[in-house]
Amino acid sequence: MSRPELIKQLKLKHPKLNRSQLELIIDTFFKCIVDALKEKKSVFLRGYGTFFIKEVKASANLRNPKTGELIYRPKRNKLRFRTSKKFKEFLNQ
């Protein structure tokens, strides 16, 4: 589902809110998630799951398959999402 589709769905459920208010709500929601993840905090959404940052170690033993040259990959952060048990059960019904 794209952002405009999400706004349309929210507009159907909450007709009293105008489009700019719905956009502000969505933007604020996702900005809060991004800000928390930048601070390396987990974001727990009850009933859906948890967003968290996982640090990937630096690695020097990678090779370019074409030339065989060693490649260094610095440590980096990876965004992960772990679904809740309730959400998994809902999806697998």
C-alpha positions in Angstrom: 0.0 0.0 0.0 1.4 3.4 -1.0 1.2 6.6 1.0 -1.7 8.0 -1.1 -3.7 4.8 -0.7 -3.1 4.9 3.1 -4.4 8.5 3.2 -7.6 7.4 1.2 -8.2 4.6 3.6 -7.9 6.9 6.6 -10.1 9.4 5.0 -12.9 6.8 4.5 -12.7 5.8 8.2 -12.3 9.4 9.5 -14.3 11.7 7.1 -14.1 14.7 9.6 -10.3 15.0 9.1 -9.1 16.7 6.0 -6.3 15.5 3.7 -3.7 17.9 5.1 -4.4 16.7 8.7 -4.2 13.0 7.6 -0.9 13.7 5.9 0.5 15.4 9.0 -0.6 12.4 11.1 1.2 10.0 8.8 4.3 12.1 8.5 4.5 12.6 12.2 4.0 8.9 12.9 6.8 7.8 10.5 9.1 10.6 11.6 8.9 9.5 15.2 9.8 5.9 14.1 12.8 7.2 12.1 14.0 9.4 14.9 13.8 6.6 17.5 15.7 4.2 15.1 18.4 6.9 14.5 19.0 6.9 18.3 19.3 3.1 18.1 16.1 2.6 20.0 13.6 -0.2 19.2 10.1 0.7 18.2 7.4 -1.7 19.5 4.0 -1.6 17.9 1.7 -3.8 20.0 0.0 -6.4 17.9 2.2 -5.8 14.8 5.9 -6.1 15.7 9.1 -4.4 16.5 11.4 -2.3 14.4 15.0 -2.4 15.5 18.5 -1.7 14.3 21.0 -4.5 13.9 24.7 -3.7 13.5 26.4 -5.7 10.8 30.1 -6.3 11.6 32.9 -5.0 9.4 34.4 -7.6 7.1 37.7 -7.7 5.2 37.4 -11.2 3.8 35.1 -10.5 0.9 36.3 -10.9 -2.6 35.3 -9.4 -5.9 34.2 -12.5 -7.9 35.4 -11.0 -11.2 38.9 -9.9 -10.1 39.5 -11.9 -6.9 40.6 -8.7 -5.1 39.8 -8.4 -1.4 37.1 -5.9 -0.5 36.7 -4.2 2.9 33.1 -3.6 4.0 32.8 -1.3 7.0 30.3 -1.9 9.8 26.9 -0.7 9.1 23.4 -0.6 10.6 20.5 -2.7 9.2 16.8 -2.1 9.8 15.0 -5.2 10.9 11.4 -5.9 11.7 10.2 -8.8 13.9 6.5 -9.6 13.7 4.5 -10.3 16.8 3.1 -13.7 17.5 -0.5 -12.3 17.1 0.3 -10.8 13.7 2.0 -14.1 12.5 -1.1 -16.1 13.6 -3.3 -13.6 11.7 -1.3 -13.9 8.5 -1.1 -17.7 8.6 -4.9 -18.3 9.1 
